[in-house]
Amino acid sequence: MNSRTEISPSGDVAIPRDVRERLAWQAGTPLVLIETADGVTLRRRPACSAFPTKTLADLRALPPTLPAQPIEAISRLSDDDLRRLIR
């Protein structure tokens, strides 16, 4: 269902009550704003990370990858690719 709202002078956007109620979004609900080619999408932020918690010892025990990858290449990896790399 579509709704209308406006950006306030301070940059705030009010989500209409009927939308908040349908989505069960309360004040303080953590959201993620995703920029798309057509505008933005708001989604509830996941409660926990999709990745298992790793300690510094776990990370040090990982085998080195050769050749080293630039951060630009790493940042383009999908979540599935990252999961495969850290398991």
C-alpha positions, 0 to 999 in steps of 0.5 A: 500500500502506498502513502504520502509524507513530506521531508520536514525542514530539519530533514525528518520524514514521518511514517504515517501511523497506519503504515507503522501499525501494519509493520509493527514499527514502534518509536525507536525501531531500528531501520536501514535506509537503502538507496536505490536508483528510484529513491530509497527503501526503508527496512527494519534492521536485523536484530543480529548479524548474519555472521557468527561472532569471531574473536581476535584469536579466531581471526588470527587462526584464519589462513592468509589469502594470497594474493592480498585483495584490495579493499575495493574488491572485498567490499563488493563481495556478497554476504554469501561470499563473505560467509564462505570465506570466514567459515 
